[in-house]
Amino acid sequence: MRITLAQPGDLDTLLNFRKEAAGWLSERGTDQWSRPYPADRLAATIAAGTVFMLRDGAETAGTITLTREAEDGLWSAEELHEPSLFINKLTVARTHAGQDLGGRLLDWASDRAHRSSLRWLRLDAWTTNTALHRYYLRHGFKHVRTVVGGDAVNGGPRVSGWLAQRPTGPAMHGFADETPAPR
């Protein structure tokens, strides 16, 4: 398997991943990702070079978004001064479930952040998805806090305020990395 940067032509694949994941999550009793993700926002992250695709031959097995920018209102000013990489939208295709590809993508992200001299790999997860929280804890993340309250950008309550982090470090992930070296 290899990791590549997402290209504009991957937009439909990513939107379909999101729909597939929302259906799977709904079957497990969570409303995570029940609202469609705006295609223009996803296209902008592709254009920014922050979306990565895990390829298994001609198939796309998973995706992860990495950015140095935190979502507004989640992390303290002190935390934002610590060199960190933030993960978003980690998704594995149902056809590739059960292989710990998500865990290996987290390790790849940690390794990438470490090579950029960043201290933390951080995330904000769906606040009510306790199974997801346990997943991240099993993969070395520590819960920092849960942020509740309004979300000025989307209106209504904040839905992904469960904050977690883990130190970055070198990792064996087994993927061929075809992306530019981290800066």
Order of alpha helices (4+ residues) and beta strands (2+ residues): beta-alpha-alpha-beta-beta-alpha-beta-alpha-beta-alpha-beta-beta-beta
